[in-house]
Amino acid sequence: MAKDILYRVAFHNHGRVYEVYCSSVSTSALWGFLEIAGMVFDSGDAVVIDPTEEKIREEFADVEVLHVPLHGVLRVEQVRRKGKAMIRDRESGEKVTPFPLTPPVRPNT
């Protein structure tokens, strides 16, 4: 029984660093691009859902093949098991959450 190959790909996207997991990475037919296909996400039936991974899942929901410019790719790693897909700030490396961590301030009425 052949073991499925899994890749973790980190790339720049709109000032942020995305880390996604996929089953296929290759040179694209589009000159200067890397082709990422078969994106892998958690099943979504867990009790605790990571909002960052959920945002990535929604953003790439209808994507069959993602073509990323080669100059935007930071690294491609073949991994044994899937971790958390995430979005990080390009400068600080801090994990970016899709919602504010502090509640909004209500004006005094």
N, C-alpha and C positions, 0 to 999 in steps of 0.2 A: 504494500500500500504506500503510495507516494505521499509525502508530507506536503501540505500546501505551503507555498512560499508567501511570506508577508513582508512588506516594506514599510518603513516610516520615512516620510518625505517632509522636509522642512523647506519652506519657500516664503519669499516676501510677497505680501499682497496688501496694497493700500496703506503702507506705513506700519504694518504689523507682520509678525512671523506666524505662519500657520504650520502646524504639525499634523499631518493626516496619515492614516494607515490605508494601504491598498494592496491589491494582489498582483498588479502588473505595472512596471515602469519600463519605458523604452524611449528611444529617440523618436520624435514625432516626424510625420511626413511633412509637416510645416517646418521649414528651415529655421533653426535657432530656438526650437521649443522642445521641452520634455513632455512626454505623454504619460499621464497618470490615469489608470483605469481600475475598476473593481474596488472602489472605496469601501472600507470596512468600518462599520459603526457598531456601538453596543446595541443590543436587541431592543432596548427601550422599555422593557418590562420590569426593570429594577425599581426598588422602593425609593432610592435616592438617585436623582437624575442630575448629571453635571450640566449646568446651563450653557457652558462654553461648548461642550460637545454637541448639545442640542442645537445651538446656533449654527455650527458647522454643518450638521446634518440637514438643517433647513436650507442653508445657503447652497449646498451641493445636491439637493434632493433629486433633481431631474437631470443631473450631469452624468452622462455615460462615460465620456473621456474628457479629462481636463488637460489642456495644453498650457504649460507654464513656461515663460521665457527662461532660457538657460541662465541668463545673468541674474535671475531672481531665485534660483535654486541654491539653497545653503548646503544641504546634504541629503543623501539617500542612503538609508541603512537597511540591510536585511536583518529582521528581528525574529526571535523565536515565538513571541506571543504579543498580542495587542495590548497597548497601554491606552491612556486617555488621549484623545485628539484634543488639541488645545490651540488657543490664539494667545500670542505673547506680544507685548509692546516691543517694537524694534530697538529702541534705545535702552530701556531699563531691563528688559527681559522678564518683567513682571507679567503674570498671567492676567489677561484681560477678561473681565466678566461682562456679559451683555446687559447687565442692569447695574444701577448705582448701588454701592455698598452702604452708603449712609442715606437715611430717609430724607425726603425733601423738608425744608424748613417752612412751617406754616406762618403766614403773617398774622400779627396780633389783630384781632377784630374787636 
